[in-house]
Amino acid sequence: MLAGAIAQHTLIAVSRAHSETMVVSSAGFTDTPIHLDAQSLRSGSQHSPSGAVQWFDYAAAVVAELNIAGVEVPGFEMTITSTVPSSGGVSSSASFELGVGRALCELAGHEILLEDLARLCQRAEHAIGSMCGLLDQFAVALGQQGSLLKLDFADDSSQVVKGDLGSNSFVVIFDPSLSRKLGETGYLVRRQACEEGLAAINKVSSNEFSSLRQVSLEWLQDNREAIESAHSGQGSALSSEVVYRRLHHVVSEMQRVDEAVKALSNNNPEEFGRLMTESGKSALEDYELDEGTPELTFIVEQGRDLPGVLGMRNMGGGFSSVSLALIENAAIVDYEDAMNESYSQKFGTELSFVVFEPSGGVEVL
C-alpha cells in the first residue's frame, strides 16, 4: 500500500529528572502533570490501563515496551504538544507514540532502527487495546519530505516513491464529530469474506495461494463463476456474490498501488488522481467501506466531481467519514467552501480539512 507522513506534527520536549520519576504533561489534554507508575513500567511487563484508556496510557505503554526491549529508560519530565487532529484519522496516536519512543531512546543514549521503533510502538498500541496494523507507525517512522512510501507487509519492506505532484496538494476531509470503531463495524466480516474467498480460490486453482496478493486480477475475473460456485459449497452465511466483490476490490487495489507508483514516478499527478478515484469507487461499491456511514458516501461522491479535484477516495480502513483528495492548489479554498455548505445542509455539522504535502517522519531536532 501507499502511505505518507503529513506536515502536522507532535513535538516532544524531554529532560532527565532528578529522580527516577516519570512525568508527562500536555496542555492539549490537561494542565496537570501526570506521574506515571515508574516501578510498574520498569517491571518487564506490558502496560495495562486501569479503566478507560487515557492519553498518557500511550506514553506509558511505549515506556513499558522500551524497557521490555532492554532500553533502560531513566527518570524524565516530558511535555507534549501536537498539531495533529486527534479525531481526523491521520494517525495522531502513531505520531504520539513514535515521538515519545524516539525522544526516550535519545535520552537513554540508545540507538534503534526506525523500523524496530515502529514495531515497538505497534506493540504498545496493542497493549492498550487497539489492534492496529503497522501502516501508521511505518508512515510516521519512515516518511520522507516530498515522497510517498510503498509498504509491503509480507516482509515489512518499504520503498521510497519520489514524484512531482505539480501545483496540487493532498487534502484530508473529515467530520470531527464522528469516530471510527472497527470492532463495531463490518471490518471483521470483510476479513472473513476474504479468507473464505481465498479458500474458494484454492479449490479452483491448480496452484496453492497463501495470500490474495499472489492472485492476478485477470485470473480472478476469468474464474469468477467457478470461484462463486466453490464458495457456495462451503456453507457460509456470506453471499458468494458479495465474497467475490470483496476479492475483486482487494486484488484490483493491489494492482492500482503498482500503477500509482508508476504514475507518481513519472510525475503524472493526473493519472495518480484517476487511480485514487478508481480506488474510492471500488472501496464503496465492491468493499462497501461506507457501511453504516452515509457521511463517507456523501463526501466521496460529492467531492470527487468538484472543480480542481484530480482524485478522491476514502482514507484508511473505512467505516468513518475520513477521505483524501488530490486538489489543485488554486481550487482548495472554493472546494472547502462548497463541501462545507453541502455537507452542513445534509448532516447539520461542518467538515474539517487538513492540507498537506508528503513530509518527513520522526526526527530529533
Buried (B, 14 or more C-beta within 10 A) or exposed (E): BBBBBBBBBBEBEBEEBEEEEBBBBBEEBEEEEBEBBBEEBBEEEBBEBEEEBBBBBBBBBBBBBBBBBEBEBBBBBBBBEBBBBBBBBBBBBBBBBBBBBBBBBBBBEBEBEBBEBBBBBBBBBBBBEBEBEBBBBBBBBBBBEBBBBBBEEEEEEBEEBEBEBBEBBBBBBBBBBBEBEBEEBBBEBBEBBBEBBBBBBBEBBEEEBEEBEBBEBEBBEEBBEBBBBBBBEBEBEBEBEBBBBBBBBBBBBBEBBEBBBBBBEEEBBEBBBBBBBBBBBBBBEBBBBBBEBEBBBBBBBBBBEBEBBBBBBBBBBBBBBBBBBBBBBEBBEEBBEBBBEBBEEEBEBBBBBBBBBBBBBBEEE
